[in-house]
Amino acid sequence: MEKIKYPSVCVVDTHATRPPVPPRLIQMRKKTGVAQILLFMLVSVALCGMVIEACFIYGLYQAEHTDSESISKLIGVTTATEQPSYGIPPSKPVAHLTDGQDVAHAKNKMAWSMNADPLLYEMTYKDRELKIEKEGYYYVYSKVFFSDSNGFQHRISMHTDRYSGNITLLQSRKYPSHSKVSQKTQSNSYLGGVFHLYKDDGIFVDVSDTAKIVRHKPSENVFGAYMI
């Protein structure tokens, strides 16, 4: 009679722990984590560099654009649709006019250039006169450069509907020379004063003879007013 062979009994230990992870696998995981962190840092640095470079290029472009506009204003270059700009608008009425080769003076009444970038704010220029648009106290001034040996008169006058005729506001006079040798001399005359002006009043510069005005530079003959 044959004996029945039974398989051997295996005892399973339920409290046994998992086998430890090989050291090489742990090192590979650590190296992979460090590499990912380094890659993230490099990408972040590259992106920051691109942003900084873009800001630098934009700032450089803005500076060049501003410089080109400043140079254009200095040399008087404007486009057909561009209007002269004075930066901050004046807070009160103001005007400053200069002489120019494009204007024609009358016998005694001086004219002023509208092509020399005139400053006109809340005042108008018409018929060789500055027209007041807002009542108030104004400082009115004029400077002329003239050549004469027989005397010369320089005046700032006013035309108003409240009175008939012209009213002299300021006047300077150079008397003729009594020297036996008649020589033409060149000189300057400046006038300035404060006056209460009304709306629609017109102020202008008149001289004894505009043919004696020296016109080398526009800045040598000026006329203006501003509210105080």
Secondary structure as the mmCIF struct_conf table of DSSP 4:
data_model
#
loop_
_struct_conf.conf_type_id
_struct_conf.id
_struct_conf.beg_label_comp_id
_struct_conf.beg_label_asym_id
_struct_conf.beg_label_seq_id
_struct_conf.end_label_comp_id
_struct_conf.end_label_asym_id
_struct_conf.end_label_seq_id
HELX_LH_PP_P HELX_LH_PP_P1 GLU A 2 VAL A 12
TURN_TY1_P TURN_TY1_P1 THR A 14 HIS A 15
HELX_LH_PP_P HELX_LH_PP_P2 ALA A 16 PRO A 22
HELX_RH_AL_P HELX_RH_AL_P1 PRO A 23 ILE A 75
TURN_TY1_P TURN_TY1_P2 GLY A 76 GLY A 76
BEND BEND1 ALA A 80 THR A 81
HELX_LH_PP_P HELX_LH_PP_P3 GLU A 82 PRO A 84
BEND BEND2 GLY A 87 ILE A 88
HELX_LH_PP_P HELX_LH_PP_P4 PRO A 89 PRO A 90
BEND BEND3 SER A 91 LYS A 92
STRN STRN1 VAL A 94 THR A 98
TURN_TY1_P TURN_TY1_P3 GLN A 101 ASP A 102
BEND BEND4 LYS A 107 ASN A 108
STRN STRN2 LYS A 109 LYS A 109
BEND BEND5 MET A 114 ALA A 116
STRN STRN3 LEU A 119 TYR A 121
BEND BEND6 GLU A 122 GLU A 122
STRN STRN4 MET A 123 LYS A 126
TURN_TY1_P TURN_TY1_P4 ASP A 127 ARG A 128
STRN STRN5 GLU A 129 ILE A 132
BEND BEND7 LYS A 134 LYS A 134
STRN STRN6 GLY A 136 ASP A 148
BEND BEND8 SER A 149 ASN A 150
STRN STRN7 PHE A 152 HIS A 159
TURN_TY1_P TURN_TY1_P5 ASP A 161 ARG A 162
BEND BEND9 TYR A 163 GLY A 165
STRN STRN8 ASN A 166 LYS A 174
HELX_LH_PP_P HELX_LH_PP_P5 TYR A 175 SER A 177
BEND BEND10 LYS A 180 VAL A 181
STRN STRN9 THR A 185 LEU A 197
TURN_TY1_P TURN_TY1_P6 LYS A 199 ASP A 200
STRN STRN10 GLY A 202 VAL A 207
BEND BEND11 SER A 208 SER A 208
HELX_RH_3T_P HELX_RH_3T_P1 THR A 210 LYS A 212
STRN STRN11 ILE A 213 ILE A 213
BEND BEND12 HIS A 216 HIS A 216
HELX_RH_3T_P HELX_RH_3T_P2 PRO A 218 GLU A 220
BEND BEND13 ASN A 221 ASN A 221
STRN STRN12 VAL A 222 MET A 227
#
